[in-house]
């Protein structure tokens, strides 16, 4: 791991993400890059009006906001509790999701650790959250945290899978995650069909484990109408420290279902969620 990208807006959730990333960075000797995005509404106004000459730095309010933001970020960087970190910051003006995506590549980020309060109600239905958009399109793994948590002592990881062939895109990263923590991996498949039995799903799970040579793991098949709720309940029952799940772009009915499940897990889990986009 080279660099951990932490999007920060000074909210409680983003500060929790920074604290979680701190411990992980120390243990992996990684750099931490704080990324703060200043949203300038005039940029959207410019797009609608067709203006092309607008410079955000001409806006006095934006200048004052940038100065204040810089003070806050420098205070974090210079905080004695972060003295054991190789930490830097970057400020951008733009759209949070787009800026995060661009900085993953430009700074060769190995991991994103970000906070989320979770979207709910109308927001969840219409637009979702920045975290949801980021995990579906990021080219590196993302860990989403909500409350205060440590990412250094995780013994049990629940991996929720749909057993589709595209899971091969994330198994390598998942095994690295398990190896880093030396954790037990609990692989769960939720199904909802009167034509499928638990024994059938268990056989598929065993074949999955064998195909990818996954060790130190257990498998479980659960029949439930609410996939996300079943995953979260199982994680709680075994006292898991993290949930891992692949995320999908929304193409095709199978990916639509999988995307809906991963989004609900992301929005409602109190545990850290490790995700990797499947394309």
N, C-alpha and C positions, 0 to 999 in steps of 0.2 A: 504494500500500500504506500503510495507516494503522497497524495494530497487529499485531504478531506474538505469538501466544500460545505459550508454551513450558511444557508440563506438566513439573514437576521433582520428583523424589523423591530427589535427591542421589546416585543411582546413577551409575556411569561412563557409561552410555548417555544418561541425561538431561543430564549435564554436557557430553557431546559435542554434544547437540542445542543446548544453550545457546551453545556456542562457534560452532557452525555458524550459528545465528540471529544472533549478534553481527555477523559480517561482512556478512550480508545486510541487517540493519537499518541499519548505517552507510551502505551503498551506496544504500539506498532511503529514508533519513531516516524510518524507522519507529520507533514505540515498541515496547518489549518488555515483555510482562506475564508474569511467572513465576507459575505456578499450582501450588500444592502441596495435595494432597488428603490429609487425615488420615482414615484408615479407622477408624471406631469400631465394634467388633463388637457393642457393646451396642445399637446401632441395629437391627441385624438381630434380636437377641434380643427387643427391644421389639416388633418387628413380629410375631414368632411368638407371643409371650405375650399380645399384645393391649393392652399398656400404652400409654397415650397421653401420659403426663406426663413422660416421660424427657427430661432436658436434659443433653446431653453435657458441658456446662460444670460440671455437678455432680460429674463424675468427676475426682478429683484427678490420676489418671494422665494423662488427656487434657489437663488444664491444664498439667501439667509438659511434656508432649510439645509442646503448642502454643508454650510459651515457648522451648523448645529449637529448635523449627523456625523461629520468628521470628528468633532469633539467627543461625541459619545463612543465612537468606534476606537479612537485613540485611548480613551479611558479604559476600555475593555482590554485592548492590546497591552497597555502598560500596567494593568492590575497585577499586583504581586502574586495573586493566586494563579495567574497564567504565565508566570516566569519560567516554568518548565516546558512551555510550548514554543514551537516555531510558528508564530501566528502573524498573519497580515490581514489587510482588509482591502476591499474594493467597493467603490460607490458607482452606480450606474443610474442613468435616467432612462426609463422605459417601462416595458411590461414585465412583471415579475417572472411569469412562466418562460417567456422568450429569452430573457436575460439569463436565467438560470441555465437553460438549455445551451445557450451559446458559450457560457463560461465553463461548462463541463469539458467541452472540446478544447477551448483556447487555453485552459490551465491544466489539461490532462488530469482531471479529477478521477480518483479511483473509487470514491464513495461520496454520496451526499448524505448528510445527516440533517434533517429538517424537522421543525415543529409543526404541529397542526392541531387546531381545536376541533377538527372534524366538521364537515358540512352536514346540515340537517334540514329537514322540511323542504320548503320551496327552493332554497339555495342548492340542496343536494340534487333535486330533480332537474333544475334548469342548467346550472353552471358547474356544480361541484366545487372543489377547492383547488388552490394552486398546487397543493401536495398531490392531489389526485391526478392532475394534468402532468405534473412532473414525473411521477412514478411510471406513467404509461408511456412516456416518450424518452426518458433519460437513457443514455447509452452506457451508464454504469449503474451498479446497484444503489438503491436508496434505502436508508433507514428512517422511518417516520416515528417520532415520539410525541407524546402529548404531555404527560406529567413528568415529574422528576424521576429519573431512572439511571441506572448504571449499565454500561455496555461492556463490562469487564468480567462479570461472573455469571455467565448464563450456562446452565447445565442441561436445560431441556428446551428444544426448539421444535415447534409444530410446523410441519411443512404440508400445506394443503395443495393437493394436486388434482387435476382432472384426467390425468393419465393419457393425455393426447401426445402425439409424436413431437409436437413443438416444445414439450417440456425439456427436451434435450438441450435447448438453448440456455437453460439456467442451471442445469444439474451441476456443471463444473464449478460455477460460482457458489452454489449451495454447499457443495462438498468442502470447498475452501472455508466457508463460514463455519461449518460444523467442525472442521479440523482446528481452526483458530481457537474455538472455545472448548475443544475436546468434549463436545456436548452429545447427549443422546438425541437422535433425530426421530421424531414421531411423525410418520407419514400417514396422512388421513385423506380418504376419498369419501366425499359425500355423494350419495345417489338418491334418486327419487323415482323409482319405477317398480311396478308390481311384477314386472317380468325379470327383474334382476334380484339375485339373492346376495346376502353378505358373503357367502362362500365363493360365489363367482368373482366378486370384487376383490376379495382377499387373494385369490389366485392371480388376478391381474396385478395387484400390488406386489406380490412376491416376484412375479416376472419382471416388474419395473425395477425392483431392488437388485435383482440378479443382473439385468441388462446393464445397469449403470454402476455395478459393483459398490453399492452403498453399504457401509458397515456401521456397527453400533446403532442400529435402528429398530424400530418396531412399526407395525402397520395396523391400521384400524379402518374398518368400513362402517359407515353410519348411514342409515336411511332417514332422511329428513326432508321436509318441504322447504325449510329455510336453511340454505346452505351456510350462509355467513354465521347465523346464530349457532348452528351445530359446531362450526369450527371454533368459535369463541368459547362455547360451553366446554368443549373438549380441552382447550388450552387451559381453562380455569381449573378443570377437574384434575389435571396432572401437574398443576402448578408450574406451567411453562414460563420461561423468561422472555420468549420471543416467538413471533409467528412469521413464517416465511411463505411467500406466495408470489407466483408469477402474475404479471399484469399484461393486458392485451390492448392493442388498438381495436377500435370498434368496427371490425369488418366481418361480416358473416354471422349467422345466428349463434354458432358455438362460441365464438369470441365475444359476442354481445353478452351471452350468459356469464361467461367467465369474467368479463370485465365488470359486470354488475356485482358479482360475488366479491371480487377483490376490492371494489370500491366500498361496499358495505362493511367488509372487514376493516378496511383502512379507517373508515369514518367512526366506527363504533368500538374498536379495540382499545382497552386501556394499556395494552402491552406494546412494546416497540414492534414495529412491522418492518421486516426486511423484504424488499421487493426487487425484482429485475424484470425489465420489459421484454416481452416476447413479441417478435415481429413476424 
